[in-house]
Amino acid sequence: MNKKTRMAVTSVILIITIGFVSFQVLNTFGEVYISVDAVTADPDLYMGRTLQVKGNLQAGSLSITSENVTLVIEGNSTTLTVILIGELPDMIDGQEIVAIGTLESANLLLATQLLVKCPSKYETTTTP
């Protein structure tokens, strides 16, 4: 093999290796932002991955014990149970929530963090 061919083969192998490693790193450490309905529609696709799941707090679903916090977030047509192992922010029923954690089963997310949408303090109100 001549020198130019060896350099070309080495360059192609190097580019493929860098691409594969980059894909694996992004897949492992990248957090996917997805709706409750999308997660519950195809849970196998997200199983064991770190996700950011967006939904609304289901009314009356918040349960606080000494070990953890359990709540249900709802999408348009499905729900997802969330077990929070972390700090609980102030929340109200129906509030938009993003649960960050790992999908443990088809309808259970083990969350390390909850983000809540800021109350509508920035919306303007009109007085009659």
N, C-alpha and C positions, 0 to 999 in steps of 0.2 A: 504494500500500500504506500502510495507516495505521501509526501508531507501535507499537501493541500487536502487530500481525502481524509487523512487522519484528523486534521484540524476541523474539517466540516463535521465528521462523525462525532468528535468530542464536543463541539458546539451544540449539536442537536441533542445529544445526551444530557448535557448541562442544562439546556433550556427546558427539556422535558422534566428533569429532576427538580428544578426550581419551581416550575409550574405545579407539579404534584405536591411538593412540600407546602407551597403557598395555599393551595386548595385545602389541604388537610388542616393547616393552622386556622384558616378562616372558618372552616366547617366546625372545628372544635371550639374555638373561642368566640366566634361571632354569635351574637344573640339575635334570634329571629323574632321579629315583631309580627304578631298574627292575631286574628280575631278568635273568639271562643268557638264560633261556628266552624271555622276552618280546621281548628285543632280537633274538634270532636268528629268531624267528617272523615278525617284520615289520620287517626292517632299514631299508627305505626310509623308514619313518616317523621314524626316528631319525638318518638319515644326515647327517653334518656338524654335528650338535647336540652340545652339551656334556651329558654324561650322568654319572650315578653308577650304575655297574652292580655289583650284588651277586652274589657266587658264592663257591665254595670253590676253593682252590688245588689243582689237579690234581697228584697225586703224581708227582714226577720231571719236572715240566714247566718248572721254573725254569732259565733259561739266562742267564748273565751274561757279557757281552763288554765290551770297552773302550768301545764306542759306546752300548750300551743294555742293557736287561734285558728278556727275553721270558719270558712265563709264560702258562699257560692256566688260566682260571677256568671252573668247571663249574656248571651248574644241575642241575635234576632230570633233564633228558633231552638237553641240548645243551651245547656248550662254546664259549668265546670266547677267541681269542688276544689277549693284551694286550702291547703294547710300551710299556715305561715309560721316559720321559725325565724323570728326576727321581731323588729319593733313595729308596733301597730300604729299607723297614722290615724288621725281623726277622720271618721267617715260617716256618711249618712246614706240611708237606703236610696237606691237608684243612682248613686253617684258613679261617674265613670272611673274605672280602676285599671291599672296595668299591673299584673302580677308577674314578677320576675322569678323564675325557678325552673325546675326540671319536671318534665312530664313523667310521672311514675306509672300511670295506667291510663286507660282510654278516657277516664273522666276524673283524674286526680292529678293536681299539680302541687308539688312540694316547693313552696316559695320561700325565698330568702329575703325578699323585699316587696313591698307594695307601694306603688305610686298612685296618688289620687289627683284627679283634676282639680285645679284651684276653683274654689267657689266663684260664683259669677259676680265677684266684686268689681270686675272691669266692665261689666255690661251696664249700659245706661238704662236708667228707669225714668219713666215719665210720670208725673203726677197729674191727676185729672183736674 
